[in-house]
């Protein structure tokens, strides 16, 4: 049984908390502005086919940056300290509780040694094949969880490459696969 060490919303929240650690209020304010701009751009993009989307990720991160800025102001923190952030602590406790519950449920269902996987979120972009689609049509983008970029591309093609699928309808091929959560270089 596959159990995810981190879910996408957990990666988004915890990534912001990790990045914010030690930042002063000016740098946090800059990150709030950047997160708001990213969310604004994401609202203008075509709607993605899954719940996990650029807009979902951008909004999760924006909310976290804004929450951290408010906490720093309220607590008069010179620099953000995750150890003084009760909500960040609660997020991690909830994640660990979810893992323990998932493992217990797997063991009760007869699965021996459930596998806890550290998946990441990848953005898979497509582009039209020659002569198959209008050059003005936006190329589809999907976000999904996978253990690697290659696995993300394989999964995207398996889901959307079949007859009548997102890629086949418009004559698209996968053009890029980029890790978006956690951001490259972030380790939990």
C-alpha positions, -999 to 999 in steps of 0.1 A, spaced: 0 0 0 13 34 -10 14 60 18 25 95 10 50 110 34 38 145 24 6 155 6 6 185 -18 -9 209 7 15 198 33 45 203 10 32 238 2 27 248 38 58 233 52 79 246 23 68 281 32 75 276 69 110 263 61 118 291 37 105 317 62 126 305 91 149 333 102 135 360 78 128 395 91 95 413 86 108 431 54 118 399 37 86 382 47 67 412 33 86 407 1 76 370 0 40 379 7 40 403 -23 57 377 -45 32 351 -34 2 374 -41 16 382 -76 21 345 -83 -15 337 -72 -28 366 -94 -10 352 -124 -23 317 -116 -59 330 -116 -54 341 -152 -42 307 -165 -65 283 -182 -83 260 -157 -64 228 -152 -80 194 -153 -72 183 -118 -77 198 -83 -39 199 -79 -31 230 -100 -8 260 -102 -37 280 -87 -40 256 -58 -3 257 -51 0 294 -54 -30 300 -31 -17 276 -4 16 294 -4 1 329 -5 -21 320 25 9 307 45 31 338 37 2 361 48 -4 341 79 33 342 89 34 380 83 4 385 105 19 362 132 52 381 132 34 414 136 11 401 164 40 384 183 64 412 175 90 387 161 122 403 148 126 371 127 102 343 120 107 313 143 88 282 134 92 270 170 70 299 182 43 293 155 17 271 171 -1 265 137 31 253 120 37 229 149 1 217 146 5 212 108 34 188 115 16 170 143 -14 165 119 9 152 92 25 127 116 -10 117 129 -22 111 93 9 89 86 3 69 118 -34 64 109 -26 54 73 0 29 85 -25 15 111 -52 12 85 -29 -6 61 -18 -31 88 -54 -37 97 -62 -45 61 -35 -71 60 -8 -51 43 26 -60 58 52 -33 58 33 -5 41 55 17 19 59 53 29 69 72 -3 84 107 -6 67 119 -37 71 153 -52 47 175 -72 56 180 -108 43 204 -134 39 186 -168 37 209 -198 26 199 -233 29 215 -267 12 209 -299 26 184 -324 33 199 -358 1 209 -376 -23 193 -351 -34 223 -330 -41 260 -333 -9 280 -323 -31 303 -303 -46 275 -281 -29 273 -247 -10 242 -242 -23 220 -214 -5 218 -181 -11 193 -154 3 190 -119 7 156 -103 25 137 -76 52 112 -86 86 99 -73 106 114 -102 103 136 -132 103 105 -155 76 89 -135 55 121 -137 58 122 -175 49 85 -177 19 90 -154 7 121 -173 9 102 -206 -9 72 -191 -37 94 -179 -40 119 -208 -24 102 -238 -50 76 -245 -76 80 -272 -99 110 -264 -75 121 -237 -63 156 -231 -32 152 -252 -47 131 -280 -77 155 -286 -55 185 -294 -25 166 -308 -1 174 -279 31 159 -267 48 163 -233 74 191 -236 85 197 -200 84 183 -165 94 205 -137 95 198 -99 74 225 -81 69 210 -46 90 210 -26 108 237 -45 141 223 -58 167 224 -31 142 222 -2 145 190 19 122 180 46 
